[in-house]
Amino acid sequence: MQFGIVYLISKLLGKFPRLDIVDISNFLGGKWLKFTIGILFILYFIFTISILLRSFSEGLKIIFFPRTSVPVIMLLFLIAIVISSKLGFQAISRSNLFIIGFVLFTLFFIFFANIQNFTFQGMLPLLGEGVQSTFFAGLSNLFAFGGISYLYFLSPYLKDEKSYRKVALISTGMSGICLLISVATLLFLSPTTIIQEEIFPIYLASRYIEFGRFFQRLDAVFLLIWIISITSFLSISFCFTTKIFQKLFRLQYSKWYISLFSIIIFGVGLLPKDMYQIIFLENTVYQYIILILVLAISLSLLVFANIKYNKLEKKKGVVSIDKASL
């Protein structure tokens, strides 16, 4: 299903090379639509960064740093994010490419190292609660592929505009593999109560790994890799936030709005009172944001933009759209 959505997005973006969803909004509805979509995605990225930052910080506090306050842990992450944003998008993207290899390795390692602890009956029944529940009611679970939102802003940063579809499909495939391996590990692992843990379930799965008396507690190494990967993900999200803001208000690069967004993210991250509110925001609010903004609104916008493009093409012959005209 997600490959179909990504293929559709790449097809719809094909007529708008080097443009992102904000630029296409300007082509479709003018400045008001451009501003509306840009603000919505800024709010979406701020929400994503804030909640993930708070959730991960809470987990670190509970497991490793019980005497350290959550705001202090969040500040340490924010310092790393701000420093990364000042290094630029290219540096962040290259570090992401390097880190993804370690993430894939750790997930596969945890899966195969835990095979002796697996009970494969956890995958039964194959269709869960039935075909309707799995394939129709389960469509809401597409929010797990919230990373699709980043594909709307990827095109301007590619050296070869023709490689967009290839990059989009490969990145989606890698995300799907990571999700599949993670879910399979938790589903097969015994005892199954680990599935119900809301705080770092994969980390808890890594604690079952032992290779004799010499290699024990490898979970600390895995956690370090995940901390780096989370920081990298938050950095790329923060970078997109500032880029959209810069585009909307036609600003030159400046440090002041980087500081502004870091303060906003820190404040929003502190709003939830406890883990129950964080879990609700992650599992319910975030789900509807993805379904409404990332899938429904954005895909509809691309469809209507293509319809307008085709009409203009029929009237004028060849339609040339670039950033200068926007």
Disulfide bonds with the S-S distance in Angstrom:
none
